[in-house]
Each structure stands twice: as structure tokens, then as C-alpha cells.
Amino acid sequence: MTQDKLQVEAIKCGTVIDHIPAQIGFKLLSLFRLTETDQRITIGLNLPSGELG
């Protein structure tokens, strides 16, 4: 990956929900009430995957 692309910071303590349909991502925010938190949340939709596809 080149320097002009951003990378997501490694997760030290948290949860990853991966390989879900893009249209479901924002529904999960509401379901888990993540819009009501002051904690850091990173969301990536339709991100390319180099190694595992």
C-alpha cells in the first residue's frame, strides 16, 4: 500500500464485524446504539481487500 492511502489503526481492544452487506452497515449502528456513544468508531464500507479478498 502506498503512502497516499489511509490505513485503519490496529484494534487493541474492540470488536470487528466483517463481511456484511454494505446496506446493513448503518442498520448495525442503530441496532447496537453506536450513534449514542462517545467512544471512537471506525466504519469502512466497500473497502478493497488485497490479501484475502
N, CA, C and O atoms as CSV, one atom per row, in Angstrom:
chain,resi,resn,atom,element,x,y,z
A,1,MET,N,N,0.848,-1.172,0.000
A,1,MET,CA,C,0.000,0.000,0.000
A,1,MET,C,C,0.892,1.233,0.000
A,1,MET,O,O,1.873,1.290,0.741
A,2,THR,N,N,0.562,2.212,-0.819
A,2,THR,CA,C,1.370,3.415,-0.925
A,2,THR,C,C,1.053,4.386,0.207
A,2,THR,O,O,0.047,4.253,0.903
A,3,GLN,N,N,1.936,5.364,0.370
A,3,GLN,CA,C,1.792,6.329,1.459
A,3,GLN,C,C,0.596,7.263,1.287
A,3,GLN,O,O,0.153,7.872,2.260
A,4,ASP,N,N,0.062,7.388,0.064
A,4,ASP,CA,C,-1.047,8.319,-0.150
A,4,ASP,C,C,-2.402,7.732,0.215
A,4,ASP,O,O,-3.424,8.398,0.048
A,5,LYS,N,N,-2.433,6.512,0.705
A,5,LYS,CA,C,-3.682,5.882,1.130
A,5,LYS,C,C,-3.717,5.793,2.648
A,5,LYS,O,O,-2.690,5.568,3.288
A,6,LEU,N,N,-4.890,5.968,3.213
A,6,LEU,CA,C,-5.046,5.874,4.659
A,6,LEU,C,C,-5.262,4.433,5.079
A,6,LEU,O,O,-5.863,3.649,4.345
A,7,GLN,N,N,-4.781,4.092,6.236
A,7,GLN,CA,C,-4.993,2.769,6.803
A,7,GLN,C,C,-5.760,2.916,8.109
A,7,GLN,O,O,-5.653,3.933,8.794
A,8,VAL,N,N,-6.526,1.900,8.444
A,8,VAL,CA,C,-7.247,1.892,9.707
A,8,VAL,C,C,-6.286,1.455,10.803
A,8,VAL,O,O,-5.546,0.484,10.643
A,9,GLU,N,N,-6.304,2.166,11.894
A,9,GLU,CA,C,-5.436,1.853,13.029
A,9,GLU,C,C,-5.743,0.458,13.565
A,9,GLU,O,O,-6.903,0.049,13.605
A,10,ALA,N,N,-4.710,-0.272,13.977
A,10,ALA,CA,C,-4.891,-1.606,14.544
A,10,ALA,C,C,-5.758,-1.532,15.795
A,10,ALA,O,O,-5.643,-0.602,16.593
A,11,ILE,N,N,-6.617,-2.517,15.949
A,11,ILE,CA,C,-7.524,-2.554,17.096
A,11,ILE,C,C,-6.828,-3.251,18.256
A,11,ILE,O,O,-6.422,-4.407,18.133
A,12,LYS,N,N,-6.687,-2.556,19.384
A,12,LYS,CA,C,-6.058,-3.132,20.567
A,12,LYS,C,C,-7.085,-3.820,21.451
A,12,LYS,O,O,-6.815,-4.881,22.014
A,13,CYS,N,N,-8.250,-3.223,21.572
A,13,CYS,CA,C,-9.315,-3.780,22.387
A,13,CYS,C,C,-10.631,-3.364,21.752
A,13,CYS,O,O,-11.007,-2.193,21.803
A,14,GLY,N,N,-11.327,-4.312,21.159
A,14,GLY,CA,C,-12.578,-3.958,20.495
A,14,GLY,C,C,-13.126,-5.112,19.686
A,14,GLY,O,O,-12.718,-6.260,19.861
A,15,THR,N,N,-14.044,-4.800,18.808
A,15,THR,CA,C,-14.740,-5.805,18.017
A,15,THR,C,C,-14.761,-5.391,16.559
A,15,THR,O,O,-14.940,-4.216,16.239
A,16,VAL,N,N,-14.577,-6.362,15.678
A,16,VAL,CA,C,-14.685,-6.143,14.237
A,16,VAL,C,C,-15.853,-6.969,13.726
A,16,VAL,O,O,-15.953,-8.162,14.011
A,17,ILE,N,N,-16.725,-6.333,12.977
A,17,ILE,CA,C,-17.792,-7.047,12.276
A,17,ILE,C,C,-17.428,-6.951,10.805
A,17,ILE,O,O,-17.396,-5.856,10.243
A,18,ASP,N,N,-17.157,-8.078,10.184
A,18,ASP,CA,C,-16.591,-8.097,8.835
A,18,ASP,C,C,-17.494,-8.859,7.880
A,18,ASP,O,O,-18.292,-9.703,8.288
A,19,HIS,N,N,-17.353,-8.549,6.623
A,19,HIS,CA,C,-18.046,-9.255,5.537
A,19,HIS,C,C,-19.561,-9.230,5.677
A,19,HIS,O,O,-20.223,-10.264,5.601
A,20,ILE,N,N,-20.091,-8.046,5.881
A,20,ILE,CA,C,-21.546,-7.880,5.895
A,20,ILE,C,C,-21.932,-7.075,4.654
A,20,ILE,O,O,-21.118,-6.298,4.156
A,21,PRO,N,N,-23.132,-7.242,4.155
A,21,PRO,CA,C,-23.563,-6.444,3.003
A,21,PRO,C,C,-23.509,-4.949,3.342
A,21,PRO,O,O,-23.846,-4.549,4.456
A,22,ALA,N,N,-23.089,-4.136,2.382
A,22,ALA,CA,C,-22.891,-2.703,2.624
A,22,ALA,C,C,-24.143,-2.022,3.156
A,22,ALA,O,O,-24.046,-1.153,4.021
A,23,GLN,N,N,-25.301,-2.393,2.665
A,23,GLN,CA,C,-26.530,-1.721,3.084
A,23,GLN,C,C,-26.905,-2.040,4.530
A,23,GLN,O,O,-27.785,-1.387,5.091
A,24,ILE,N,N,-26.260,-3.021,5.139
A,24,ILE,CA,C,-26.554,-3.404,6.519
A,24,ILE,C,C,-25.696,-2.614,7.518
A,24,ILE,O,O,-26.056,-2.529,8.692
A,25,GLY,N,N,-24.594,-2.046,7.086
A,25,GLY,CA,C,-23.670,-1.362,7.989
A,25,GLY,C,C,-24.308,-0.304,8.858
A,25,GLY,O,O,-24.094,-0.290,10.071
A,26,PHE,N,N,-25.087,0.581,8.265
A,26,PHE,CA,C,-25.704,1.653,9.045
A,26,PHE,C,C,-26.854,1.137,9.897
A,26,PHE,O,O,-27.173,1.734,10.925
A,27,LYS,N,N,-27.471,0.054,9.494
A,27,LYS,CA,C,-28.510,-0.557,10.330
A,27,LYS,C,C,-27.890,-1.104,11.611
A,27,LYS,O,O,-28.501,-1.044,12.678
A,28,LEU,N,N,-26.667,-1.640,11.500
A,28,LEU,CA,C,-25.977,-2.139,12.694
A,28,LEU,C,C,-25.666,-1.007,13.671
A,28,LEU,O,O,-25.715,-1.205,14.885
A,29,LEU,N,N,-25.350,0.175,13.150
A,29,LEU,CA,C,-25.103,1.321,14.035
A,29,LEU,C,C,-26.298,1.587,14.934
A,29,LEU,O,O,-26.148,1.821,16.133
A,30,SER,N,N,-27.470,1.549,14.351
A,30,SER,CA,C,-28.688,1.774,15.141
A,30,SER,C,C,-28.980,0.607,16.066
A,30,SER,O,O,-29.322,0.804,17.233
A,31,LEU,N,N,-28.848,-0.600,15.554
A,31,LEU,CA,C,-29.145,-1.796,16.333
A,31,LEU,C,C,-28.304,-1.861,17.606
A,31,LEU,O,O,-28.818,-2.174,18.680
A,32,PHE,N,N,-27.022,-1.567,17.484
A,32,PHE,CA,C,-26.116,-1.623,18.632
A,32,PHE,C,C,-26.004,-0.275,19.350
A,32,PHE,O,O,-25.172,-0.111,20.243
A,33,ARG,N,N,-26.847,0.691,18.957
A,33,ARG,CA,C,-26.872,2.032,19.555
A,33,ARG,C,C,-25.502,2.711,19.527
A,33,ARG,O,O,-25.121,3.397,20.475
A,34,LEU,N,N,-24.782,2.517,18.451
A,34,LEU,CA,C,-23.453,3.098,18.335
A,34,LEU,C,C,-23.491,4.581,18.007
A,34,LEU,O,O,-22.470,5.264,18.094
A,35,THR,N,N,-24.651,5.081,17.632
A,35,THR,CA,C,-24.782,6.517,17.388
A,35,THR,C,C,-24.913,7.292,18.691
A,35,THR,O,O,-24.871,8.522,18.689
A,36,GLU,N,N,-25.071,6.584,19.799
A,36,GLU,CA,C,-25.271,7.215,21.112
A,36,GLU,C,C,-24.033,7.136,22.003
A,36,GLU,O,O,-24.126,7.399,23.202
A,37,THR,N,N,-22.892,6.783,21.449
A,37,THR,CA,C,-21.691,6.590,22.256
A,37,THR,C,C,-20.692,7.720,22.044
A,37,THR,O,O,-20.706,8.385,21.008
A,38,ASP,N,N,-19.828,7.932,23.029
A,38,ASP,CA,C,-18.743,8.890,22.861
A,38,ASP,C,C,-17.422,8.176,22.555
A,38,ASP,O,O,-16.363,8.804,22.525
A,39,GLN,N,N,-17.492,6.877,22.330
A,39,GLN,CA,C,-16.315,6.081,22.000
A,39,GLN,C,C,-15.985,6.207,20.511
A,39,GLN,O,O,-16.855,6.532,19.703
A,40,ARG,N,N,-14.740,5.951,20.157
A,40,ARG,CA,C,-14.301,6.021,18.770
A,40,ARG,C,C,-14.867,4.844,17.980
A,40,ARG,O,O,-14.813,3.697,18.422
A,41,ILE,N,N,-15.405,5.150,16.813
A,41,ILE,CA,C,-15.952,4.128,15.921
A,41,ILE,C,C,-15.368,4.360,14.534
A,41,ILE,O,O,-15.350,5.489,14.045
A,42,THR,N,N,-14.894,3.300,13.906
A,42,THR,CA,C,-14.413,3.376,12.531
A,42,THR,C,C,-15.308,2.517,11.672
A,42,THR,O,O,-15.547,1.349,11.979
A,43,ILE,N,N,-15.803,3.100,10.589
A,43,ILE,CA,C,-16.681,2.375,9.680
A,43,ILE,C,C,-16.053,2.403,8.296
A,43,ILE,O,O,-15.657,3.459,7.805
A,44,GLY,N,N,-15.968,1.257,7.685
A,44,GLY,CA,C,-15.488,1.171,6.308
A,44,GLY,C,C,-16.492,0.392,5.483
A,44,GLY,O,O,-16.823,-0.748,5.809
A,45,LEU,N,N,-16.970,1.000,4.426
A,45,LEU,CA,C,-17.934,0.343,3.551
A,45,LEU,C,C,-17.305,0.129,2.181
A,45,LEU,O,O,-16.687,1.034,1.620
A,46,ASN,N,N,-17.467,-1.064,1.658
A,46,ASN,CA,C,-16.969,-1.407,0.324
A,46,ASN,C,C,-15.471,-1.171,0.181
A,46,ASN,O,O,-15.014,-0.681,-0.851
A,47,LEU,N,N,-14.707,-1.519,1.212
A,47,LEU,CA,C,-13.261,-1.343,1.171
A,47,LEU,C,C,-12.609,-2.458,0.360
A,47,LEU,O,O,-13.055,-3.604,0.413
A,48,PRO,N,N,-11.559,-2.131,-0.391
A,48,PRO,CA,C,-10.845,-3.180,-1.124
A,48,PRO,C,C,-10.047,-4.044,-0.150
A,48,PRO,O,O,-9.604,-3.570,0.897
A,49,SER,N,N,-9.873,-5.288,-0.499
A,49,SER,CA,C,-9.108,-6.212,0.327
A,49,SER,C,C,-8.029,-6.834,-0.544
A,49,SER,O,O,-8.324,-7.552,-1.499
A,50,GLY,N,N,-6.777,-6.555,-0.206
A,50,GLY,CA,C,-5.669,-7.014,-1.030
A,50,GLY,C,C,-5.316,-8.476,-0.874
A,50,GLY,O,O,-5.191,-9.184,-1.873
A,51,GLU,N,N,-5.152,-8.947,0.346
A,51,GLU,CA,C,-4.637,-10.291,0.570
A,51,GLU,C,C,-5.707,-11.372,0.530
A,51,GLU,O,O,-5.551,-12.368,-0.176
A,52,LEU,N,N,-6.784,-11.190,1.274
A,52,LEU,CA,C,-7.757,-12.265,1.428
A,52,LEU,C,C,-8.983,-12.107,0.543
A,52,LEU,O,O,-9.768,-13.046,0.410
A,53,GLY,N,N,-9.166,-10.943,-0.065
A,53,GLY,CA,C,-10.301,-10.711,-0.968
A,53,GLY,C,C,-11.561,-10.659,-0.250
A,53,GLY,O,O,-12.613,-10.470,-0.862
